[in-house]
Amino acid sequence: MDLYFEMNSGIAGDMTIAALLDLGASKEKLVNAIESLGIDGYELVFDRKIKNNIDANNFDVILTNQDHDHHHEQVKDDHNHSHEHKDEDGKTFTHTHDHGHSHEHTHEHVDENGNTYTHSHSEDHHGHRHLKEITELINKADISERAKKDALGIFDIIADAEAKAHGIDKSAVHFHEVGAVDSIIDIIGTAVLIDDLNVENIYFSDLSEGYGYQYSSHGQMPIPVPAVINILAGSDINLKLLDEEGEHVTPTGAAIVRYYDKGEKVESFKVKNVGLGAGNKDFAKYTNILRVMEIETSKKKH
């Protein structure tokens, strides 16, 4: 299978997983792979979102015992908040998370069939992991060798970029957002789903990014954030600057592109199938979705 990533509104890890699932990749394999990591402190959300009147698949990782939201969003002032979601049957359900600093807490949830279940977390993970710890997590996961190789390759790209951005050795990088549970899931999940689809070639459009400043654990960062710029530096990836304030490209998304991009472009292709992945943001000018197309092509150009 050959894929084409249309990144007119950037790319993030969760958008990639959502688009690949929408394209037909196995949700069951994704969930099994994530569960094999043996980590907790998260919930997976699978639903749909309407983005500028376009129906798109949505995948999200809700952190159940951290005080920040998914993918670099600004820390909330309070530690209690609720999330409202729609399940696959269109039913709405809400759950609340208490992000206090206690070391044991319980959550009650409603599954996709309307059944209530409760689970507890006894540890308070802050998501600050080194590359060595992440490598061990990936190597012990119940996933294919190709998926392990890809996931490790993507993380290595991010580690190099973060080390350069902060002027430290790669082995000393604390991954913060990138090493948090949500991004570990995004990267391993992407590798697993690409392997499940038996993807041979991936082609990419220009990478679109906005302007301004983005909040991170290190403070206010210029957009594109330093890690993204470092990931793109020296590559054949074209960066298109949008007349739109706000971050469109996360380090995870940029690293996925850098890892899978082989520098080849397609002149034309036939579209066999398409998957749409929704982003977590709403921009004034650009629809925050990622389109991943299954394509058929015989012509390539460098």
Secondary structure, DSSP 4 states (H G I P E B T S, - for coil): -EEEEE-TT-B-HHHHHHHHHHHT--HHHHHHHHHTT---SEEEEEEEEEETTEEEEEEEEEESS-SS-SSSPPPPSSSEEEEEEE-TTS-EEEEEEE--S-S-EEEEEE-TTS-EEEEEE---------HHHHHHHHHHSSS-HHHHHHHHHHHHHHHHHHHHHHTS-GGG---HHHHSHHHHHHHHHHHHHHHHTT--EEEE-PEEEEESEEEETTEEEESSPHHHHHHHTTSSPPEEEEEEES--B-HHHHHHHHHH--S-EES--EEEEEEEEE-S---SSS--EEEEEEEE-S-EE-
